[in-house]
Amino acid sequence: MDRLSNTVRPYAWGSTTAIPALLGIAPTGEPQAEMWMGAHPGAPSRITRTETGAAEQSLTDVIDADPAGELGTAAVEKFGPRLPFLLKLLAAGAPLSLQVHPNLDQARAGYADEERRSVPIDAPHRTYKDANHKPELICALTPFDGLCGFRRPLEAAEAMEGLGVDSLKPYADLLRAQPEEAALREVLTAILTADPDEMAETVTAAAAAAERIGGAYAPYARIAHHFPGDAGVIAAMLLNYVRLQPGEALFLGAGVPHAYLDGLGVEIMANSDNVLRCGLTPKHIDVPELLRIVRFEATDPGILRPEASPSGEELYETPVDEFRLSRFDLSPGAAPADLTAPTPQILLCTAGAPNTGDLALAPGESVFVPAGERVHASGAGTLFRATVVA
């Protein structure tokens, strides 16, 4: 078992206080958006194996040196010689981009196409950074606001009409006149391809109305404050607004448009950088590819609550194998929880001071447990366990 040293990413949308508060350190005044735990090449965690006298190494290098020993034979056979997930603390102080992720076949085809066309991997207009899909799950540690999936077209039409902005009427009329899939597709296409100057005027008028009316419109006013004139403000009105309470989670599968707005959570995802943006960003928006990837169907956001087991593990069920997230709420004096598994694990403390063998963890601290290594957790606190299904 290895204590992890992790990188905090200072993205502009990050909260300046949430991660420092969890870690019990003073804020720097700069945004601290995500703390990465895993072996993603962009910011791999680091470990020091004191029993071997080794210097600090990246977790990527440790796994590369002995994939079967670190990950287990079954995981390597299923996912290859790499850790297939990335675990994060995510602290949103402002909205993230409105985005969607491809499925595995779409990612493979898109990546191969851009490679064939020699699109530089770091080009601003490059869409597919790798050949993997990116399902993800966010579990709230504080009240957490987000947008997830399309709502019913009639609901979106009523929301737009309620603002009393004339330039929104054509979108509302389309939403009322077409069957569900066609309505959502036509309106999102119209929003993303509108004249930028005319759209900016519409967003300004809609934001002013949302600010004046408040209530259910308040989130759109806040979004527009961070992204004045951005077409994504209007696109956001097509989606379900969700507020998670601590312990609740959302699973974001392929083709589901979403955006995180505010709050602190534990996020886990398949190891991929494939994101197609729909708005709330100055970055490239590939409209034709986006329209091919998006699932144009109204959905219930499907708030997840963990399912308890006799072992004390509370599991967030998802339909993917690249990651499996669960939680242990440990009580003082209770029998130690056996967390031993034939798969690789990352354990993250979010409250209290639990013990994992010889290592005591404070909030925000984490450890990597190689496949098959025995580990028991005791004491008082909350541990999240990230692993795979192999």
Disulfide bonds with the S-S distance in Angstrom:
none
